[in-house]
Amino acid sequence: MLRKASFRPVDHLRLCPNVFIVQTRMDAFISSRKEDPSVKEREHALQSLDLSYHKYKEIVRHLDEGIQVRFLTGLYFRRIFERLFQQFYNDLTAMLIQFKESCVEWMIGRRSELK
């Protein structure tokens, strides 16, 4: 009859001393990283850089959208102002022509009074 051998991880590590050494050094490294303040500062700096990068990309995206909207609305308002100015100058031209004609009539009247 075969008996099952009890197998524990610790026994396995004792059989392979190199694995045991690596495991203990890895555990020491991980615990030192958890307690090291420079690692926490580095993680904080990386998180801050990541957040800054995403904010920068968001700002650039908003600026691009704003420039496109401003450009399109700028064209729209430019057309409206061109129409308004065109109408204004057309009306002004008509008024100036009337004024010129009245000045010419006044001048002709004054010349005829002198004769």
ChimeraX attribute file (.defattr): number of C-alpha atoms within 10 A of each C-alpha:
attribute: neighborCount
match mode: 1-to-1
recipient: residues
	/A:1	3
	/A:2	4
	/A:3	5
	/A:4	6
	/A:5	6
	/A:6	6
	/A:7	8
	/A:8	8
	/A:9	8
	/A:10	10
	/A:11	10
	/A:12	12
	/A:13	14
	/A:14	12
	/A:15	11
	/A:16	11
	/A:17	11
	/A:18	11
	/A:19	13
	/A:20	15
	/A:21	13
	/A:22	11
	/A:23	13
	/A:24	12
	/A:25	12
	/A:26	12
	/A:27	12
	/A:28	12
	/A:29	11
	/A:30	12
	/A:31	11
	/A:32	12
	/A:33	13
	/A:34	11
	/A:35	10
	/A:36	11
	/A:37	11
	/A:38	10
	/A:39	13
	/A:40	13
	/A:41	11
	/A:42	11
	/A:43	12
	/A:44	12
	/A:45	12
	/A:46	12
	/A:47	12
	/A:48	12
	/A:49	12
	/A:50	12
	/A:51	12
	/A:52	12
	/A:53	12
	/A:54	12
	/A:55	12
	/A:56	12
	/A:57	12
	/A:58	12
	/A:59	12
	/A:60	12
	/A:61	12
	/A:62	12
	/A:63	12
	/A:64	12
	/A:65	12
	/A:66	12
	/A:67	13
	/A:68	12
	/A:69	12
	/A:70	12
	/A:71	12
	/A:72	12
	/A:73	12
	/A:74	13
	/A:75	12
	/A:76	12
	/A:77	12
	/A:78	12
	/A:79	12
	/A:80	12
	/A:81	12
	/A:82	12
	/A:83	12
	/A:84	12
	/A:85	12
	/A:86	12
	/A:87	12
	/A:88	12
	/A:89	12
	/A:90	12
	/A:91	12
	/A:92	12
	/A:93	12
	/A:94	12
	/A:95	12
	/A:96	12
	/A:97	12
	/A:98	12
	/A:99	12
	/A:100	12
	/A:101	12
	/A:102	12
	/A:103	12
	/A:104	12
	/A:105	12
	/A:106	12
	/A:107	12
	/A:108	11
	/A:109	11
	/A:110	11
	/A:111	10
	/A:112	9
	/A:113	8
	/A:114	6
	/A:115	5
